Amino acid sequence: MFWGLGALALLYLLWRLVLLGRMPGLCRRHGQLVDFATLVPSWKPNQYLLAPPGTTTAQPQAEAPRYAVPPERLRDALVRIIEAEPRSRILERSGDGLRFTLVQTTALMAYPDFAAVEVRPAPGGSTLLIYSRAVFGIRDFGVNGKRVQGWLGKLADAAGKPV
């Protein structure tokens, strides 16, 4: 039993070391800003796209809500929410800050999920596009969708209820 636990601990340590070495490359590859107009999601179901109708050629899993606040206020509220999340960090921002990409890792195995965000003006306020996806594996057990929906729930408190 002792040797089995030791072997598991060693495998875990090796995984974390391999991932530590790969994270800079993964962040360079998946941490870039996303052009939602030309976004082509992968075939894997380990991703979640939230977008207003007609803003992307990809088929979103959910329609983005509209908020009665300026884009900068919506962006600031969302950035505060994301920065308060455990194991999250913003990797890249556009000049105006309305587009950014972040990485959030899982607690135990440190699997990275990347999310691209764009806040846009909309009639009477603003809206957003979010593309959250896992790097490893095929299935994510709904984690990316739950993450995005959780942010939307917190946004209702921070930026007001969607209109």
PyMOL commands that set and color helices and strands:
alter all, ss='L'
color gray80, all
select helices_A, chain A and resi 2-30+36-38+71-84+143-159
alter helices_A, ss='H'
color red, helices_A
select strands_A, chain A and resi 47-51+62-63+66-67+88-93+99-105+112-122+125-134
alter strands_A, ss='S'
color yellow, strands_A
deselect
rebuild
show_as cartoon
